[in-house]
Amino acid sequence: MPEPRPESWFRRGAGALVRLVLVLACFALVAYAVDLLLLDDPSLISILIWFAGALFLHDLVLFPLYAGGDRVLALVLSALPRTRVPLVNHVRIPVLGAGLSLIMFLPGIIRQGTATAVAASGLGQEPFRERWLWLVAALFAVSFVIWLLRTLAGMLVRAVPSSPGHAQQVVEGEREQGLRDEPAADLPAREQPARKDEPDAER
């Protein structure tokens, strides 16, 4: 196996250095934002606790739930009759969108903090649940329409016959092959050319 050229080592090292600088810059920006906005805020400890709790909630509760749900979805769809276009991604993506939007708008959907919302905006939280349901229905409807269009496009592509020119070339090639395999009519039997699939008589 040939050894990697020095240029490849240099590119890998430069790429790793650039990524390290970008990550350090992101951490520095976060630290500056925390120092500027939250360092003197008495709710900083509560925010950090909430953030750590969200990390543990995701890794220990939410991730096993949606990973297991995705496995169950794949098993259920694999038990159904196969379709020309696989259904799994056309169900997975709307479910993912529904779950993310539920997490984002959960306080409004369950009407938590109604007094604060009314005081801040003058509007209640009653429409949140209905609008979230309409959003979920729209996600599934769009995904179904895309699946249907892909299925119809695949059926049309398979239904289109091959070009007449290609079919004519295939027929003419088969005819020429048959003529080459047939013995010549104007030659005696012993002077006929031997066919490839027949053993040589002299052998």
C-alpha positions in Angstrom: 0.0 0.0 0.0 1.5 3.4 -1.0 2.3 5.7 1.9 0.2 8.9 2.0 1.8 11.9 0.5 3.1 14.8 2.7 0.4 17.1 1.2 -2.4 14.8 2.6 -0.8 15.0 6.1 -0.6 18.7 5.8 -4.2 19.1 4.7 -5.5 16.8 7.5 -3.5 18.8 10.0 -4.6 22.1 8.7 -8.3 21.0 8.6 -8.0 19.7 12.2 -6.4 23.0 13.3 -9.2 25.0 11.6 -11.9 23.0 13.3 -10.2 23.4 16.6 -10.0 27.1 16.2 -13.7 27.3 15.2 -14.8 25.2 18.3 -12.7 27.4 20.6 -14.2 30.5 19.0 -17.7 29.1 19.6 -16.9 28.5 23.3 -15.4 32.0 23.6 -18.5 33.5 22.1 -20.8 31.5 24.5 -18.6 32.6 27.5 -18.8 36.2 26.4 -22.6 36.0 26.0 -22.9 34.4 29.5 -20.7 37.1 31.0 -22.5 39.9 29.3 -26.1 38.8 29.8 -26.3 36.4 32.6 -23.3 36.6 35.0 -25.0 39.2 37.2 -28.4 37.7 36.8 -29.7 35.9 39.9 -31.4 33.3 37.7 -28.1 32.1 36.2 -28.0 29.1 38.5 -31.6 28.2 37.6 -30.7 28.4 33.9 -27.7 26.2 34.3 -29.7 23.6 36.2 -32.4 23.7 33.6 -29.8 23.3 30.8 -28.2 20.3 32.6 -31.6 18.7 33.2 -32.5 19.1 29.5 -29.2 17.3 28.6 -29.9 14.4 30.9 -33.6 14.3 29.9 -32.6 14.1 26.2 -29.9 11.5 26.6 -31.5 9.2 29.2 -35.2 9.6 28.3 -36.0 11.1 24.9 -33.2 9.5 22.9 -34.2 5.9 23.9 -37.8 6.8 23.3 -37.5 8.1 19.7 -34.8 5.5 18.8 -37.1 2.7 20.0 -40.1 4.3 18.2 -38.1 4.6 15.0 -37.2 0.9 15.2 -40.9 0.0 15.8 -41.9 2.1 12.9 -39.4 0.4 10.6 -40.6 -3.1 11.7 -44.3 -2.2 11.2 -43.7 -0.8 7.7 -41.5 -3.7 6.7 -44.4 -6.0 7.6 -46.7 -4.2 5.2 -46.8 -4.9 1.5 -43.8 -3.3 -0.3 -44.4 -0.2 -2.3 -42.5 1.2 -5.2 -41.3 4.1 -3.1 -40.4 3.2 0.5 -42.7 4.7 3.1 -40.4 4.9 6.0 -38.9 8.3 5.4 -42.3 9.7 4.4 -43.6 8.8 7.9 -40.5 9.4 9.8 -40.0 13.1 8.8 -43.6 14.2 9.6 -43.4 12.4 13.0 -40.1 14.2 13.7 -41.5 17.5 12.7 -44.6 16.9 15.0 -42.4 16.0 17.9 -40.0 19.0 17.6 -42.9 21.4 17.2 -44.6 19.8 20.3 -41.5 20.4 22.3 -41.2 24.0 21.1 -44.8 24.9 21.7 -45.6 22.6 24.7 -46.1 25.5 27.2 -48.7 27.1 24.9 -50.3 23.8 24.0 -50.8 22.8 27.7 -51.6 26.4 28.6 -48.8 26.8 31.0 -48.2 30.4 32.1 -51.5 31.8 30.7 -51.4 34.9 32.9 -47.8 35.8 31.8 -48.7 35.3 28.1 -51.8 37.5 28.4 -49.9 40.2 30.3 -47.1 40.2 27.7 -49.1 39.9 24.5 -52.7 40.4 25.4 -53.5 37.1 23.7 -54.5 33.8 25.2 -53.1 30.4 24.6 -56.3 28.7 23.3 -55.3 28.6 19.6 -52.0 26.8 20.3 -53.4 23.2 20.5 -55.6 23.6 17.4 -52.9 25.2 15.3 -50.4 22.5 16.3 -52.8 19.8 15.2 -53.3 21.6 11.9 -49.5 21.8 11.5 -49.1 18.1 12.1 -51.9 17.3 9.6 -50.2 19.6 7.0 -46.9 17.8 7.5 -48.4 14.4 6.9 -50.4 15.7 3.9 -47.4 17.2 2.2 -45.3 14.1 2.9 -48.1 11.9 1.4 -48.4 14.1 -1.7 -44.6 13.9 -2.2 -44.7 10.1 -1.9 -47.6 9.9 -4.3 -45.8 12.0 -6.9 -42.7 9.9 -6.6 -44.7 6.7 -7.0 -46.5 8.1 -10.1 -43.2 9.3 -11.6 -41.7 5.9 -11.1 -44.6 4.2 -12.8 -44.5 6.6 -15.7 -40.8 6.0 -16.2 -41.3 2.2 -16.2 -44.3 2.5 -18.6 -42.4 4.5 -21.3 -41.2 2.0 -23.9 -37.7 2.0 -25.3 -36.9 4.1 -28.3 -37.8 2.6 -31.8 -34.2 3.1 -33.0 -32.9 1.0 -30.1 -35.4 -1.8 -30.8 -34.6 -1.8 -34.5 -30.9 -2.2 -33.7 -31.6 -5.1 -31.4 -33.7 -6.9 -34.1 -31.1 -6.3 -36.8 -28.4 -7.6 -34.6 -30.3 -10.7 -33.8 -31.0 -11.2 -37.5 -27.4 -10.9 -38.5 -26.4 -13.3 -35.8 -28.9 -15.9 -37.1 -27.6 -15.5 -40.7 -24.0 -16.0 -39.5 -25.0 -19.2 -37.7 -26.9 -20.7 -40.8 -24.9 -22.8 -43.2 -24.4 -21.5 -46.7 -26.8 -23.1 -49.2 -24.5 -23.0 -52.2 -21.6 -25.0 -50.6 -21.2 -28.8 -50.3 -21.7 -30.3 -46.9 -18.0 -30.9 -46.3 -17.1 -27.3 -47.2 -19.7 -25.9 -44.9 -18.1 -23.7 -42.1 -18.1 -25.4 -38.7 -20.4 -23.9 -36.2 -19.1 -22.9 -32.9 -21.6 -25.0 -30.9 -20.9 -28.2 -33.0 -17.8 -30.5 -32.4 -15.3 -30.8 -35.2 -16.0 -33.9 -37.3 -12.3 -34.6 -37.9 -11.6 -34.7 -34.2 
